Amino acid sequence: MALLNTTIINIQDQAVAKQQYDNLNTQKCILLVVLGDSENIAEGVSLADELADTSPGGFTRKVMWVKDFVTLKADLEPYLTAASIIEDDTPY
């Protein structure tokens, strides 16, 4: 699976992960953040990557895949909390 519009965040090195995140977060684009690592998630990332090639309205679209719930937690949690995505049973 060639992911041309997806950045897979390095979950072994927090400094590299933060650098990847900062790079994506400063680009003018619509950024889809995917958390987790399962077969279904991988299929979803592949589809999102393909759909990112189409850009209605001329907006660049990118996918950021974080395969665990710990890497970049401090950076992502405020967005998830503000969007009311985090609940008591959410592993994030």
Salt bridges, closest charged atoms under 4 A:
ASP22 OD1 - LYS18 NZ 3.09
ASP75 OD1 - LYS18 NZ 2.95
